[in-house]
Amino acid sequence: MDLLKGKVALITGAARGIGRMIAVRFAQEGAGVAFTDLVRDEHMESLEKELTGLGVKNRGYVSDAGDFEATQEMVDGVVADFQTIDVLVNNAGITRDTLLMRMTEEMWDLVIRVNLKSVFNCTKAVQKYMLKAKTGSIINMSSVVGVNGNAGQANYAASKAGIIGFTKSVAREMGSRNVRCNAIAPGFIITDMTDRLPEQVREEWIKTIPLKRGGVPEDVANVALFLASDLSSYVTGQTIQVCGGMSG
Ligand code: NAI
């Protein structure tokens, strides 16, 4: 199928994990793919190769999504290279987990900057192009932790809950110009991020999931594909949980 044929997508933090799988899934459906990450390393280069193998125009950009000025420049560069941005996936994210008692100001500030301010930075930079084109789909990567909270993740949960409020507001602001904005709230997805958790914590999480398995990046990428494509043309301001039933 060619669900995204003729469209250009920009995905942040996509050299690895969920973002990478979204890039591949979008390319399989015919999208041109611009993606960012913090460094040009073997991950960025291998993704470029994989996307080229799928026959789509693509390019990796080194850009810190938390940096306002750098993000404006990166987005202008993507538009210069690809002419347009139809789909933005704000995916870049980090964790700095610990109980509030031990959480430092630096741990709080860094997580808010990379997870939440980045969504503002990138959406603001892309919006003028989408508003002018009178079309666009913005997809923000939240988390079930942003919906429900989680002990040891007050900074992360606050950033991910903030994303949901931002998403609902942007959907209301930009709906009249046919620009949609939705959030995905993944549950426990097996990537480098969750590999860092102790084995016992991972096993305990999986026990609480009705589908009795951790998610894989494809599970999230398929929902991102739906939100990016015209299949979701009447869906905006929503948060879709991709969590094997563990939340709500
Ligand atoms: P990951 O750690 O595997 O990949 C994240 C990527 O973002 C890395 O390539 C990293 O270099 C990049 N990145 C980090 N800071 C960046 C910055 N400032 N600018 C640009 N790129 C940056 O993480 P994963 O698991 O793929 O997560 C992707 C998104 O999904 C994140 O927003 C995360 O919070 C969210 N998520 C993940 C869940 C999981 O279980 N893995 C659950 C819920 C949400």
py3Dmol code that shows the C-alpha trace and the ligand (Angstrom):
import py3Dmol

protein = """\
ATOM      1  CA  MET A   1       0.000   0.000   0.000  1.00  0.00           C
ATOM      2  CA  ASP A   2       1.066   3.587  -0.533  1.00  0.00           C
ATOM      3  CA  LEU A   3      -0.615   5.254   2.425  1.00  0.00           C
ATOM      4  CA  LEU A   4       1.923   8.102   2.546  1.00  0.00           C
ATOM      5  CA  LYS A   5       2.866   8.402  -1.102  1.00  0.00           C
ATOM      6  CA  GLY A   6       3.869  11.983  -1.982  1.00  0.00           C
ATOM      7  CA  LYS A   7       4.157  13.026   1.670  1.00  0.00           C
ATOM      8  CA  VAL A   8       7.272  14.125   3.574  1.00  0.00           C
ATOM      9  CA  ALA A   9       7.708  13.244   7.237  1.00  0.00           C
ATOM     10  CA  LEU A  10      10.097  14.721   9.812  1.00  0.00           C
ATOM     11  CA  ILE A  11      10.807  12.480  12.809  1.00  0.00           C
ATOM     12  CA  THR A  12      12.953  13.585  15.769  1.00  0.00           C
ATOM     13  CA  GLY A  13      15.266  11.230  17.671  1.00  0.00           C
ATOM     14  CA  ALA A  14      14.909   8.525  15.042  1.00  0.00           C
ATOM     15  CA  ALA A  15      18.324   6.877  14.785  1.00  0.00           C
ATOM     16  CA  ARG A  16      17.153   4.181  17.211  1.00  0.00           C
ATOM     17  CA  GLY A  17      14.126   2.614  18.871  1.00  0.00           C
ATOM     18  CA  ILE A  18      10.549   3.665  18.172  1.00  0.00           C
ATOM     19  CA  GLY A  19      11.503   6.653  15.988  1.00  0.00           C
ATOM     20  CA  ARG A  20      13.600   4.454  13.741  1.00  0.00           C
ATOM     21  CA  MET A  21      10.761   1.997  13.224  1.00  0.00           C
ATOM     22  CA  ILE A  22       8.384   4.884  12.444  1.00  0.00           C
ATOM     23  CA  ALA A  23      10.859   6.110   9.801  1.00  0.00           C
ATOM     24  CA  VAL A  24      11.011   2.649   8.208  1.00  0.00           C
ATOM     25  CA  ARG A  25       7.243   2.106   8.365  1.00  0.00           C
ATOM     26  CA  PHE A  26       6.567   5.515   6.779  1.00  0.00           C
ATOM     27  CA  ALA A  27       9.120   4.804   4.034  1.00  0.00           C
ATOM     28  CA  GLN A  28       7.457   1.445   3.333  1.00  0.00           C
ATOM     29  CA  GLU A  29       4.296   3.445   2.622  1.00  0.00           C
ATOM     30  CA  GLY A  30       6.085   5.792   0.233  1.00  0.00           C
ATOM     31  CA  ALA A  31       6.923   8.830   2.403  1.00  0.00           C
ATOM     32  CA  GLY A  32      10.089  10.878   2.026  1.00  0.00           C
ATOM     33  CA  VAL A  33      11.766  10.822   5.451  1.00  0.00           C
ATOM     34  CA  ALA A  34      13.828  13.511   7.174  1.00  0.00           C
ATOM     35  CA  PHE A  35      14.964  12.508  10.643  1.00  0.00           C
ATOM     36  CA  THR A  36      17.123  13.887  13.422  1.00  0.00           C
ATOM     37  CA  ASP A  37      19.359  12.627  16.182  1.00  0.00           C
ATOM     38  CA  LEU A  38      22.121  14.000  18.385  1.00  0.00           C
ATOM     39  CA  VAL A  39      25.101  12.632  16.438  1.00  0.00           C
ATOM     40  CA  ARG A  40      25.920  11.269  13.008  1.00  0.00           C
ATOM     41  CA  ASP A  41      26.962   7.735  13.993  1.00  0.00           C
ATOM     42  CA  GLU A  42      26.516   4.203  12.661  1.00  0.00           C
ATOM     43  CA  HIS A  43      22.840   4.249  13.678  1.00  0.00           C
ATOM     44  CA  MET A  44      22.056   7.377  11.650  1.00  0.00           C
ATOM     45  CA  GLU A  45      24.014   6.151   8.667  1.00  0.00           C
ATOM     46  CA  SER A  46      22.491   2.669   8.714  1.00  0.00           C
ATOM     47  CA  LEU A  47      18.992   4.171   8.827  1.00  0.00           C
ATOM     48  CA  GLU A  48      19.794   6.352   5.811  1.00  0.00           C
ATOM     49  CA  LYS A  49      20.956   3.213   3.990  1.00  0.00           C
ATOM     50  CA  GLU A  50      17.834   1.278   4.971  1.00  0.00           C
ATOM     51  CA  LEU A  51      15.527   4.086   3.811  1.00  0.00           C
ATOM     52  CA  THR A  52      17.421   4.439   0.544  1.00  0.00           C
ATOM     53  CA  GLY A  53      16.956   0.690   0.063  1.00  0.00           C
ATOM     54  CA  LEU A  54      13.207   1.263   0.385  1.00  0.00           C
ATOM     55  CA  GLY A  55      13.429   3.679  -2.550  1.00  0.00           C
ATOM     56  CA  VAL A  56      12.503   6.940  -0.784  1.00  0.00           C
ATOM     57  CA  LYS A  57      14.260  10.267  -0.484  1.00  0.00           C
ATOM     58  CA  ASN A  58      15.748  10.560   3.003  1.00  0.00           C
ATOM     59  CA  ARG A  59      18.308  12.394   5.117  1.00  0.00           C
ATOM     60  CA  GLY A  60      19.482  12.339   8.727  1.00  0.00           C
ATOM     61  CA  TYR A  61      20.126  15.718  10.390  1.00  0.00           C
ATOM     62  CA  VAL A  62      22.247  16.241  13.497  1.00  0.00           C
ATOM     63  CA  SER A  63      20.121  18.453  15.716  1.00  0.00           C
ATOM     64  CA  ASP A  64      19.284  18.720  19.414  1.00  0.00           C
ATOM     65  CA  ALA A  65      15.494  18.870  19.591  1.00  0.00           C
ATOM     66  CA  GLY A  66      15.712  20.732  22.910  1.00  0.00           C
ATOM     67  CA  ASP A  67      17.605  23.652  21.318  1.00  0.00           C
ATOM     68  CA  PHE A  68      15.165  26.288  20.022  1.00  0.00           C
ATOM     69  CA  GLU A  69      17.451  28.054  17.516  1.00  0.00           C
ATOM     70  CA  ALA A  70      19.011  24.839  16.196  1.00  0.00           C
ATOM     71  CA  THR A  71      15.539  23.370  15.632  1.00  0.00           C
ATOM     72  CA  GLN A  72      14.356  26.391  13.617  1.00  0.00           C
ATOM     73  CA  GLU A  73      17.461  26.062  11.428  1.00  0.00           C
ATOM     74  CA  MET A  74      17.059  22.297  11.028  1.00  0.00           C
ATOM     75  CA  VAL A  75      13.390  22.635   9.984  1.00  0.00           C
ATOM     76  CA  ASP A  76      14.204  25.351   7.441  1.00  0.00           C
ATOM     77  CA  GLY A  77      16.946  23.052   6.111  1.00  0.00           C
ATOM     78  CA  VAL A  78      14.500  20.146   5.784  1.00  0.00           C
ATOM     79  CA  VAL A  79      12.059  22.330   3.838  1.00  0.00           C
ATOM     80  CA  ALA A  80      14.906  23.528   1.592  1.00  0.00           C
ATOM     81  CA  ASP A  81      15.840  19.877   0.913  1.00  0.00           C
ATOM     82  CA  PHE A  82      12.353  18.312   0.685  1.00  0.00           C
ATOM     83  CA  GLN A  83      10.167  21.367  -0.266  1.00  0.00           C
ATOM     84  CA  THR A  84       7.530  20.545   2.362  1.00  0.00           C
ATOM     85  CA  ILE A  85       6.784  18.809   5.680  1.00  0.00           C
ATOM     86  CA  ASP A  86       3.415  17.032   5.773  1.00  0.00           C
ATOM     87  CA  VAL A  87       3.944  14.971   8.913  1.00  0.00           C
ATOM     88  CA  LEU A  88       5.906  15.847  12.067  1.00  0.00           C
ATOM     89  CA  VAL A  89       6.617  13.179  14.676  1.00  0.00           C
ATOM     90  CA  ASN A  90       7.956  14.642  17.910  1.00  0.00           C
ATOM     91  CA  ASN A  91       9.578  11.453  19.163  1.00  0.00           C
ATOM     92  CA  ALA A  92      12.886  12.442  20.842  1.00  0.00           C
ATOM     93  CA  GLY A  93      12.800  11.639  24.534  1.00  0.00           C
ATOM     94  CA  ILE A  94      14.924  10.642  27.506  1.00  0.00           C
ATOM     95  CA  THR A  95      14.504   9.431  31.084  1.00  0.00           C
ATOM     96  CA  ARG A  96      16.337  10.428  34.263  1.00  0.00           C
ATOM     97  CA  ASP A  97      14.427   8.266  36.733  1.00  0.00           C
ATOM     98  CA  THR A  98      14.634   8.493  40.497  1.00  0.00           C
ATOM     99  CA  LEU A  99      12.395   9.218  43.465  1.00  0.00           C
ATOM    100  CA  LEU A 100      11.545  12.873  43.918  1.00  0.00           C
ATOM    101  CA  MET A 101      13.563  12.832  47.150  1.00  0.00           C
ATOM    102  CA  ARG A 102      16.729  12.217  45.116  1.00  0.00           C
ATOM    103  CA  MET A 103      15.807  14.111  41.950  1.00  0.00           C
ATOM    104  CA  THR A 104      18.144  17.018  41.261  1.00  0.00           C
ATOM    105  CA  GLU A 105      17.223  20.274  39.544  1.00  0.00           C
ATOM    106  CA  GLU A 106      19.433  19.182  36.610  1.00  0.00           C
ATOM    107  CA  MET A 107      17.480  15.912  36.195  1.00  0.00           C
ATOM    108  CA  TRP A 108      14.215  17.846  36.180  1.00  0.00           C
ATOM    109  CA  ASP A 109      15.405  20.562  33.768  1.00  0.00           C
ATOM    110  CA  LEU A 110      17.005  18.137  31.297  1.00  0.00           C
ATOM    111  CA  VAL A 111      13.947  15.896  30.991  1.00  0.00           C
ATOM    112  CA  ILE A 112      11.582  18.862  30.569  1.00  0.00           C
ATOM    113  CA  ARG A 113      13.896  20.388  27.966  1.00  0.00           C
ATOM    114  CA  VAL A 114      14.386  17.265  25.850  1.00  0.00           C
ATOM    115  CA  ASN A 115      10.876  15.794  26.172  1.00  0.00           C
ATOM    116  CA  LEU A 116       8.565  18.837  26.383  1.00  0.00           C
ATOM    117  CA  LYS A 117      10.359  21.956  25.163  1.00  0.00           C
ATOM    118  CA  SER A 118      11.463  19.998  22.085  1.00  0.00           C
ATOM    119  CA  VAL A 119       7.799  19.487  21.147  1.00  0.00           C
ATOM    120  CA  PHE A 120       7.227  23.258  21.356  1.00  0.00           C
ATOM    121  CA  ASN A 121      10.441  23.960  19.395  1.00  0.00           C
ATOM    122  CA  CYS A 122       9.693  21.627  16.524  1.00  0.00           C
ATOM    123  CA  THR A 123       5.950  22.264  16.271  1.00  0.00           C
ATOM    124  CA  LYS A 124       6.533  26.016  16.259  1.00  0.00           C
ATOM    125  CA  ALA A 125       9.142  25.722  13.516  1.00  0.00           C
ATOM    126  CA  VAL A 126       6.966  23.467  11.339  1.00  0.00           C
ATOM    127  CA  GLN A 127       3.608  25.188  11.862  1.00  0.00           C
ATOM    128  CA  LYS A 128       4.145  28.049   9.440  1.00  0.00           C
ATOM    129  CA  TYR A 129       4.695  25.593   6.602  1.00  0.00           C
ATOM    130  CA  MET A 130       1.698  23.431   7.524  1.00  0.00           C
ATOM    131  CA  LEU A 131      -0.632  26.412   7.999  1.00  0.00           C
ATOM    132  CA  LYS A 132       0.371  27.764   4.606  1.00  0.00           C
ATOM    133  CA  ALA A 133      -0.133  24.360   2.957  1.00  0.00           C
ATOM    134  CA  LYS A 134      -3.494  23.992   4.805  1.00  0.00           C
ATOM    135  CA  THR A 135      -2.656  20.396   5.616  1.00  0.00           C
ATOM    136  CA  GLY A 136      -0.525  18.536   8.136  1.00  0.00           C
ATOM    137  CA  SER A 137      -0.408  15.874  10.806  1.00  0.00           C
ATOM    138  CA  ILE A 138       1.573  16.356  14.008  1.00  0.00           C
ATOM    139  CA  ILE A 139       2.151  13.311  16.209  1.00  0.00           C
ATOM    140  CA  ASN A 140       3.587  13.740  19.693  1.00  0.00           C
ATOM    141  CA  MET A 141       5.108  10.844  21.629  1.00  0.00           C
ATOM    142  CA  SER A 142       3.661  10.938  25.130  1.00  0.00           C
ATOM    143  CA  SER A 143       3.508   7.910  27.455  1.00  0.00           C
ATOM    144  CA  VAL A 144       1.021   6.036  29.641  1.00  0.00           C
ATOM    145  CA  VAL A 145       3.133   7.441  32.463  1.00  0.00           C
ATOM    146  CA  GLY A 146       1.947  10.907  31.405  1.00  0.00           C
ATOM    147  CA  VAL A 147      -1.657   9.719  31.719  1.00  0.00           C
ATOM    148  CA  ASN A 148      -1.365   7.770  34.988  1.00  0.00           C
ATOM    149  CA  GLY A 149       1.850   8.967  36.710  1.00  0.00           C
ATOM    150  CA  ASN A 150       4.560   6.607  37.953  1.00  0.00           C
ATOM    151  CA  ALA A 151       6.651   6.486  41.119  1.00  0.00           C
ATOM    152  CA  GLY A 152      10.263   7.351  40.314  1.00  0.00           C
ATOM    153  CA  GLN A 153       9.370   9.254  37.142  1.00  0.00           C
ATOM    154  CA  ALA A 154       7.909  12.578  38.324  1.00  0.00           C
ATOM    155  CA  ASN A 155      10.020  14.539  35.827  1.00  0.00           C
ATOM    156  CA  TYR A 156       9.252  12.190  32.909  1.00  0.00           C
ATOM    157  CA  ALA A 157       5.530  11.935  33.768  1.00  0.00           C
ATOM    158  CA  ALA A 158       5.242  15.732  34.016  1.00  0.00           C
ATOM    159  CA  SER A 159       6.901  16.139  30.602  1.00  0.00           C
ATOM    160  CA  LYS A 160       4.643  13.517  29.009  1.00  0.00           C
ATOM    161  CA  ALA A 161       1.471  14.935  30.625  1.00  0.00           C
ATOM    162  CA  GLY A 162       2.539  18.365  29.375  1.00  0.00           C
ATOM    163  CA  ILE A 163       2.697  16.957  25.863  1.00  0.00           C
ATOM    164  CA  ILE A 164      -0.954  15.879  26.105  1.00  0.00           C
ATOM    165  CA  GLY A 165      -2.092  19.397  27.081  1.00  0.00           C
ATOM    166  CA  PHE A 166       0.019  20.865  24.299  1.00  0.00           C
ATOM    167  CA  THR A 167      -1.451  18.406  21.783  1.00  0.00           C
ATOM    168  CA  LYS A 168      -5.055  19.248  22.689  1.00  0.00           C
ATOM    169  CA  SER A 169      -4.340  22.993  22.467  1.00  0.00           C
ATOM    170  CA  VAL A 170      -2.563  22.800  19.101  1.00  0.00           C
ATOM    171  CA  ALA A 171      -5.415  20.666  17.731  1.00  0.00           C
ATOM    172  CA  ARG A 172      -7.848  23.446  18.683  1.00  0.00           C
ATOM    173  CA  GLU A 173      -5.611  26.215  17.303  1.00  0.00           C
ATOM    174  CA  MET A 174      -4.807  24.622  13.985  1.00  0.00           C
ATOM    175  CA  GLY A 175      -7.901  22.554  13.190  1.00  0.00           C
ATOM    176  CA  SER A 176      -9.525  25.246  11.056  1.00  0.00           C
ATOM    177  CA  ARG A 177      -6.499  25.043   8.726  1.00  0.00           C
ATOM    178  CA  ASN A 178      -6.789  21.254   8.397  1.00  0.00           C
ATOM    179  CA  VAL A 179      -3.690  20.650  10.536  1.00  0.00           C
ATOM    180  CA  ARG A 180      -4.279  17.762  12.935  1.00  0.00           C
ATOM    181  CA  CYS A 181      -2.361  17.095  16.157  1.00  0.00           C
ATOM    182  CA  ASN A 182      -2.538  13.865  18.161  1.00  0.00           C
ATOM    183  CA  ALA A 183      -0.498  12.094  20.830  1.00  0.00           C
ATOM    184  CA  ILE A 184       0.502   8.471  21.185  1.00  0.00           C
ATOM    185  CA  ALA A 185       0.927   7.130  24.711  1.00  0.00           C
ATOM    186  CA  PRO A 186       2.978   3.931  24.507  1.00  0.00           C
ATOM    187  CA  GLY A 187       3.113   1.561  27.459  1.00  0.00           C
ATOM    188  CA  PHE A 188       6.110  -0.709  27.921  1.00  0.00           C
ATOM    189  CA  ILE A 189       7.923  -0.936  24.596  1.00  0.00           C
ATOM    190  CA  ILE A 190      11.127  -2.954  24.250  1.00  0.00           C
ATOM    191  CA  THR A 191      13.893  -0.505  23.174  1.00  0.00           C
ATOM    192  CA  ASP A 192      17.235   0.774  24.535  1.00  0.00           C
ATOM    193  CA  MET A 193      15.211   3.017  26.872  1.00  0.00           C
ATOM    194  CA  THR A 194      13.487   0.091  28.627  1.00  0.00           C
ATOM    195  CA  ASP A 195      16.554  -2.185  28.375  1.00  0.00           C
ATOM    196  CA  ARG A 196      18.143   0.121  30.927  1.00  0.00           C
ATOM    197  CA  LEU A 197      15.579  -0.965  33.553  1.00  0.00           C
ATOM    198  CA  PRO A 198      16.543  -3.804  35.915  1.00  0.00           C
ATOM    199  CA  GLU A 199      15.339  -7.270  34.747  1.00  0.00           C
ATOM    200  CA  GLN A 200      13.067  -7.616  37.790  1.00  0.00           C
ATOM    201  CA  VAL A 201      11.329  -4.281  37.119  1.00  0.00           C
ATOM    202  CA  ARG A 202      10.726  -5.307  33.491  1.00  0.00           C
ATOM    203  CA  GLU A 203       9.236  -8.657  34.545  1.00  0.00           C
ATOM    204  CA  GLU A 204       6.927  -6.958  37.055  1.00  0.00           C
ATOM    205  CA  TRP A 205       5.683  -4.526  34.377  1.00  0.00           C
ATOM    206  CA  ILE A 206       4.942  -7.323  31.935  1.00  0.00           C
ATOM    207  CA  LYS A 207       2.849  -9.186  34.544  1.00  0.00           C
ATOM    208  CA  THR A 208       0.503  -6.184  34.723  1.00  0.00           C
ATOM    209  CA  ILE A 209      -0.088  -6.076  30.957  1.00  0.00           C
ATOM    210  CA  PRO A 210      -3.304  -7.822  29.810  1.00  0.00           C
ATOM    211  CA  LEU A 211      -1.664  -8.871  26.521  1.00  0.00           C
ATOM    212  CA  LYS A 212       1.214 -10.397  28.599  1.00  0.00           C
ATOM    213  CA  ARG A 213       4.074  -9.036  26.536  1.00  0.00           C
ATOM    214  CA  GLY A 214       6.090  -5.879  26.146  1.00  0.00           C
ATOM    215  CA  GLY A 215       5.280  -3.929  23.014  1.00  0.00           C
ATOM    216  CA  VAL A 216       7.640  -3.747  20.050  1.00  0.00           C
ATOM    217  CA  PRO A 217       8.439  -0.566  18.106  1.00  0.00           C
ATOM    218  CA  GLU A 218       6.234  -1.791  15.192  1.00  0.00           C
ATOM    219  CA  ASP A 219       3.208  -1.691  17.524  1.00  0.00           C
ATOM    220  CA  VAL A 220       3.746   2.054  17.966  1.00  0.00           C
ATOM    221  CA  ALA A 221       4.830   2.693  14.366  1.00  0.00           C
ATOM    222  CA  ASN A 222       1.590   1.246  13.012  1.00  0.00           C
ATOM    223  CA  VAL A 223      -0.476   3.673  15.090  1.00  0.00           C
ATOM    224  CA  ALA A 224       1.797   6.532  13.996  1.00  0.00           C
ATOM    225  CA  LEU A 225       1.171   5.447  10.389  1.00  0.00           C
ATOM    226  CA  PHE A 226      -2.590   5.643  10.953  1.00  0.00           C
ATOM    227  CA  LEU A 227      -2.289   9.135  12.461  1.00  0.00           C
ATOM    228  CA  ALA A 228       0.055  10.315   9.709  1.00  0.00           C
ATOM    229  CA  SER A 229      -2.138   9.058   6.889  1.00  0.00           C
ATOM    230  CA  ASP A 230      -5.474  10.261   5.558  1.00  0.00           C
ATOM    231  CA  LEU A 231      -7.092   7.222   7.238  1.00  0.00           C
ATOM    232  CA  SER A 232      -7.273   9.438  10.355  1.00  0.00           C
ATOM    233  CA  SER A 233      -8.503  12.569   8.557  1.00  0.00           C
ATOM    234  CA  TYR A 234     -11.244  13.236  11.179  1.00  0.00           C
ATOM    235  CA  VAL A 235      -9.069  12.470  14.241  1.00  0.00           C
ATOM    236  CA  THR A 236      -7.431  15.352  16.117  1.00  0.00           C
ATOM    237  CA  GLY A 237      -6.670  16.300  19.725  1.00  0.00           C
ATOM    238  CA  GLN A 238      -6.625  12.640  20.800  1.00  0.00           C
ATOM    239  CA  THR A 239      -4.220  10.541  22.841  1.00  0.00           C
ATOM    240  CA  ILE A 240      -4.069   6.944  21.636  1.00  0.00           C
ATOM    241  CA  GLN A 241      -2.673   4.499  24.180  1.00  0.00           C
ATOM    242  CA  VAL A 242      -0.569   1.687  22.720  1.00  0.00           C
ATOM    243  CA  CYS A 243      -0.007  -0.336  25.843  1.00  0.00           C
ATOM    244  CA  GLY A 244      -1.381  -3.883  25.536  1.00  0.00           C
ATOM    245  CA  GLY A 245      -4.276  -2.813  27.753  1.00  0.00           C
ATOM    246  CA  MET A 246      -2.152  -1.923  30.805  1.00  0.00           C
ATOM    247  CA  SER A 247      -3.547   1.613  31.183  1.00  0.00           C
ATOM    248  CA  GLY A 248      -7.123   2.801  31.733  1.00  0.00           C
TER     249      GLY A 248
END
"""
ligand_1 = """\
44
NAI
P 15.448 5.364 22.649
O 16.275 5.830 23.800
O 15.593 3.974 22.144
O 15.594 6.364 21.404
C 15.466 7.757 21.560
C 16.288 8.443 20.494
O 16.176 9.874 20.708
C 17.787 8.110 20.573
O 18.281 7.782 19.291
C 18.398 9.396 21.130
O 19.748 9.617 20.702
C 17.458 10.457 20.593
N 17.515 11.715 21.337
C 17.663 11.873 22.678
N 17.715 13.178 22.979
C 17.599 13.860 21.821
C 17.591 15.246 21.490
N 17.724 16.185 22.427
N 17.464 15.608 20.195
C 17.338 14.649 19.217
N 17.352 13.335 19.485
C 17.470 12.938 20.767
O 13.930 5.646 23.123
P 12.563 4.995 22.611
O 12.165 3.938 23.558
O 12.628 4.695 21.176
O 11.566 6.224 22.870
C 11.091 7.076 21.844
C 9.996 7.960 22.422
O 8.936 7.147 22.922
C 10.463 8.817 23.597
O 9.820 10.084 23.554
C 9.980 8.032 24.797
O 9.801 8.841 25.922
C 8.673 7.483 24.256
N 8.196 6.313 24.984
C 8.920 5.166 25.053
C 8.434 4.075 25.760
C 9.162 2.773 25.861
O 8.695 1.905 26.588
N 10.275 2.572 25.152
C 7.146 4.149 26.481
C 6.473 5.400 26.342
C 6.983 6.448 25.626
"""
view = py3Dmol.view(width=600, height=400)
view.addModel(protein, "pdb")
view.setStyle({"model": 0}, {"cartoon": {"style": "trace"}})
view.addModel(ligand_1, "xyz")
view.setStyle({"model": 1}, {"stick": {}})
view.zoomTo()
view.show()
